[in-house]
Amino acid sequence: MSTHEEDGQALLLALGFLTFVGLVVGTMLTLAYASELSTQRLGDQRNTVYAADGATEAAIQVALIDPTVGSYGDARCQATSPSVITPTTPVLLISTSNGNTTAKVVCKWSSTPLSVDRTVTFTTFIAGQGPPVVQSVVIYHFHQSNAPITLEVKSWTYCTHGPLNNPTALCPPS
């Protein structure tokens, strides 16, 4: 038997090449899947935020047009801001965006019955998710003359941070 025979070396080179190509292709497919998944999650998060922002903006405008929204003892609003929405929670506004994301806005009425101005807290939930997504505190200023009601947005807080299935609530209960 000669030590310089090349029988079987081509097989070893072919197996080495196939192993290398298999590892490279497997790694590339894993990265492509991760990229696709993150793109999908970012789109879901964007739709959630857009729906919540739009519904909150609409509720603020509804309260600007209707001066009874959020006034002391308003039946459409509550005495406290909820941390979850239930079927019995009074809802001020329901909005659907992109045909599949439904946002529900609840409000907390002004706690001072004798104040001319009303402070309303709007809390927006996305259907199918537990915690609120957006909470906004708005002060509506009434004027003595026939001037229109003006508003001042005191805060606009995004309540959840992190994955939608395990959010950390950032909105303070009030």
CORWODA-V220865 format. One record per pair of residues at least 12 apart in sequence whose C-alpha atoms are under 8 Angstrom apart, sorted by the first residue. I is the first residue (numbers start at 0). J is the second residue. Records with the same first field share a line. If there is no record, write none. Layout:
I: J, J
//
This chain:
44: 163
46: 96, 97, 100
47: 100, 125
48: 132
49: 96
50: 94, 95, 96, 100, 101, 102, 125
51: 102, 123, 124, 125, 132, 133
52: 133
54: 92, 93, 94, 102, 103, 104, 123
55: 104, 121, 122, 123, 133, 135
58: 91, 92, 104, 121
59: 121, 137
63: 139, 148, 149, 150
68: 108
69: 106, 107, 108, 109, 117, 118, 119
70: 108, 109, 112, 117, 119
71: 108, 109, 110, 111, 112, 117
72: 108
73: 108
74: 89
75: 89, 90, 91, 106
76: 89, 90, 91, 105, 106, 107, 108
77: 89, 105, 106, 107, 108
78: 107, 108, 110
79: 107, 108, 172, 173
80: 105, 106, 107, 120, 121, 122, 172, 173
81: 122, 172
82: 130, 131, 172
83: 129, 130, 131
84: 124, 129, 130
88: 105
89: 105
90: 103, 104, 105, 106
91: 103, 104, 105, 106
92: 104, 105
100: 125, 126
101: 125, 126
102: 123, 124, 125, 126
103: 123, 124, 125, 126
104: 121, 122, 123, 124
105: 121, 122, 123
106: 119, 120, 121, 122
107: 119, 120, 121
108: 120
115: 140, 141
116: 138, 139, 140, 141
117: 138, 139, 140
118: 136, 137, 138, 139
119: 136, 137, 138, 139
120: 134, 135, 136, 137
121: 134, 135, 136, 137
122: 134, 135
128: 163, 164
130: 158, 159, 166, 168
131: 158, 159, 168, 170
132: 157, 158, 159
133: 155, 156, 157, 158, 159, 170
134: 154, 155, 156, 157, 158, 170
135: 152, 153, 154, 155, 156
136: 152, 153, 154, 155
137: 150, 151, 152, 153, 154
138: 150, 151, 152, 153
139: 151
156: 169, 170
157: 169, 170
158: 170
//
